[in-house]
Amino acid sequence: MLPSSTLHDAESLLAACRSRGIVLATAESCTGGLIAAALTAIAGSSDVVDRGFVTYSNEAKNEMIGVPMPLIEAHGAVSEEVARAMAEGTLTRSRAAIAVSVTGVAGPAGGSLEKPVGLVCFGLARTGAPVRSERHVFPGDRAAIRAATVAHAFTMIRAAL
């Protein structure tokens, strides 16, 4: 069950996209589809949401959205470079005008000094614009990190509008 605040944010984001004729797509790793789930929990979202890719493994990132394996090997799956490639690949494999991607370390294990638990890299691709990326470290447990990731993905999409 998604928090009511997330559903309210999703509803207002969908309305903003709808009013501008924007279609969205997602590529998610650490959130496992939560961004797409929040958006599609709202009735009528099909006119805004084209598709969502859950690319949890490196192979899925490569096979589904075309992230080059050498890029993953060079920078790691949790990197701005991979997040940008995820967003670009999603944009080219959908009919969306905006694609958001997330890849991170949600915990509780899997972190390192260089890539701590809570690190999430975001990518945002928009038709006709340069691909953007951001890197954030969110506090809390796995659920809190994933919720913060969904909220920040919404913020990035809203800013791109």
C-alpha positions in Angstrom: 0.0 0.0 0.0 1.3 3.4 -1.0 1.1 6.3 1.5 -1.7 8.8 0.7 0.8 11.6 0.3 2.5 9.6 -2.5 -0.8 9.0 -4.2 -1.7 12.7 -4.0 1.7 13.6 -5.5 1.2 11.1 -8.2 -2.3 12.4 -9.0 -1.1 16.0 -9.2 1.9 15.0 -11.4 -0.3 13.1 -13.8 -2.6 16.1 -14.0 0.4 18.3 -14.8 1.6 15.9 -17.5 -1.9 15.5 -18.9 -2.4 19.3 -19.3 0.9 19.5 -21.3 0.3 16.4 -23.3 3.4 14.6 -21.8 3.7 10.9 -21.7 6.0 9.2 -19.2 8.0 6.1 -18.9 10.2 4.7 -16.1 13.2 2.5 -15.6 13.6 1.3 -12.1 16.2 -0.8 -10.2 16.2 -0.2 -6.5 12.5 0.8 -6.4 11.4 -2.4 -8.2 8.5 -0.6 -10.0 7.3 1.6 -7.1 7.4 4.8 -9.3 5.2 3.2 -12.0 3.0 1.6 -9.3 2.4 5.0 -7.7 1.5 6.6 -11.0 -0.7 3.7 -12.2 -2.5 3.5 -8.9 -4.4 6.5 -10.1 -7.4 5.8 -12.3 -7.0 7.1 -15.8 -3.2 7.2 -15.7 -3.0 5.2 -19.0 -3.1 8.5 -21.0 0.1 9.6 -19.3 2.0 6.5 -18.4 3.3 4.5 -21.4 5.4 1.8 -19.7 7.7 1.0 -16.9 10.8 -1.2 -17.0 12.0 -3.0 -13.8 15.6 -3.6 -14.6 16.9 -5.0 -11.3 19.8 -7.0 -12.7 22.6 -5.7 -14.9 21.5 -8.1 -17.6 18.0 -6.6 -17.6 19.4 -3.1 -17.9 21.4 -4.3 -20.9 18.7 -6.4 -22.6 15.6 -4.3 -21.9 16.8 -0.8 -22.2 20.2 -1.1 -23.9 22.6 0.0 -21.2 26.0 -1.2 -22.5 27.6 -3.8 -20.3 31.0 -2.1 -20.6 29.4 1.0 -19.1 28.1 -1.0 -16.1 31.5 -2.7 -15.7 33.3 0.6 -15.8 31.1 2.6 -13.4 29.0 0.1 -11.6 25.2 -0.3 -11.8 24.8 2.4 -9.2 26.3 5.4 -11.0 25.1 8.5 -12.7 26.5 7.2 -16.0 24.2 4.1 -15.8 21.3 6.2 -14.6 21.7 8.5 -17.7 21.9 5.5 -20.0 18.8 3.9 -18.4 16.8 7.1 -18.9 18.0 7.4 -22.5 17.3 3.8 -23.3 13.8 4.1 -21.8 13.1 7.1 -23.9 14.1 5.4 -27.1 12.2 2.2 -26.3 8.9 4.0 -25.5 6.6 6.6 -26.8 7.3 8.8 -23.8 8.5 12.4 -24.0 10.0 12.1 -20.5 11.7 9.1 -19.0 13.0 8.8 -15.4 15.4 6.2 -14.1 16.6 5.1 -10.7 19.4 2.8 -9.6 20.7 2.6 -6.0 21.5 0.8 -2.8 18.3 0.5 -0.8 19.9 -1.7 1.9 20.1 -2.9 4.5 23.1 -4.6 3.0 25.1 -4.0 -0.2 26.6 -0.6 0.7 30.3 0.4 0.7 32.3 3.5 1.6 32.1 4.7 -2.0 28.5 3.7 -2.5 26.7 3.7 0.9 23.3 2.4 1.7 20.9 5.1 0.7 22.8 6.2 -2.4 20.5 6.6 -5.4 21.4 7.8 -8.9 18.6 9.3 -11.0 18.5 9.9 -14.7 16.0 12.0 -16.6 15.7 12.1 -20.4 13.4 14.4 -22.3 12.8 14.5 -26.0 15.0 17.2 -27.5 16.9 18.0 -24.3 20.2 16.8 -22.7 19.9 13.9 -20.4 20.3 14.9 -16.7 21.5 12.9 -13.7 21.6 13.4 -10.0 23.1 11.5 -7.1 21.5 11.6 -3.6 22.1 9.7 -0.3 18.8 9.2 1.6 18.6 8.3 5.3 16.6 5.6 6.8 15.7 1.9 6.3 15.0 0.2 3.0 11.3 1.4 2.9 12.3 5.0 3.7 15.0 5.1 1.0 12.6 3.7 -1.6 9.9 6.1 -0.6 12.3 9.1 -0.8 13.4 7.8 -4.2 9.9 7.8 -5.6 9.3 11.3 -4.2 12.5 12.7 -5.7 11.7 11.0 -9.1 8.4 12.9 -9.1 10.2 16.1 -8.3 12.6 15.6 -11.2 9.7 14.9 -13.6 7.8 18.0 -12.3 10.9 20.2 -12.9 11.3 18.8 -16.4 7.7 20.0 -17.3 
